[in-house]
Amino acid sequence: MDEVKRMRPLLGTFVEVCARSSDAHAAIDGAFASLDRAQSLWSFQDPRSELSCLNGAPGRQVPLASDTVRLLKLAKALMQSSGATFDCTVGGLLVHQGILPNHDALADLLPRGDARDIELGANWGRLLRPVRLTLDGLAKGYAVDLAVRALRRHGAVAGWVNAGGDLRVFGDMSLPVGRRELDGRFISLGTLRDAALASSQAKTSLEADADFPACIVARPGEAAHPGLWTVLARSAWRADALTKVAATAPWGQREALVRRLGGQLVAQAPDQLAA
């Protein structure tokens, strides 16, 4: 049984895929095909993506792939269950700040909305007001989960997918992992086994950063807590989304809220990370 690794630029970062399989190359090809599809569906930067088509047509039903509907359901549910500490409707604010592109120059674009603005059917979606959804790391994490599913579907018994810090390991494999701190130090977080790990940086202001380009937006009247937030979970989409919850939740409630939503804050290295 072969173990093969391959890397490609995708999802705004470099994605590395490893598979242990009797036909590891075919399994990795399948994983990258699923990642290519995810990028074509959920990129805010691409004016032709399904996400951009939905954002550009407020009030109208837009046909969506089943994976897009599933992803939006997850985002909407987490927005509701987290008390909007995770908020996927802040794309308008980031457009107004010049951080995200404005593809269609809607004059009445709202800076943010709420979960009720997102209406979903079996194969369609509709934004009830002119908000812009930005799925950012949630979509990247979900793409990692789909790539793991593709690896398994193509016969991989173990492996991992790493998309710029959104990492998931599966099967009988333990992967040493670490984190680059804001001061440049690299610290060990032990080994990851059959789980996912994600880190996000919260900054003191909404401004571009070449090393950490994503922006975490807190609830109105509040501010994200500066720092680097790392979350362990069973799936990569949940781990990434909960880093935003960790960065914006009130002091004293953060750890319990992340745990209630299915994650675990990682402050320093245990012997082994397993969700």
Secondary structure, DSSP 8 states (H G I E B T S, - for coil): -EEEEEEEEETTEEEEEEEEETTHHHHHHHHHHHHHHHHHHH-SS-TTSHHHHHHT-TTS-EE--HHHHHHHHHHHHHHHHTTTSS-TTBHHHHHHTTSS--SS--TT--S---GGGEEE-SSEEEESSS-B---HHHHHHHHHHHHHHHHHHTT-SEEEEEETTEEEEEEEEEEEEEEE-TTS-EEEEEEEEEEEEEEEEE-SSS---SSS------STT-----EEEEEEESSHHHHHHHHHHHHHS-TTTHHHHHHHTTEEE--S--SEE--
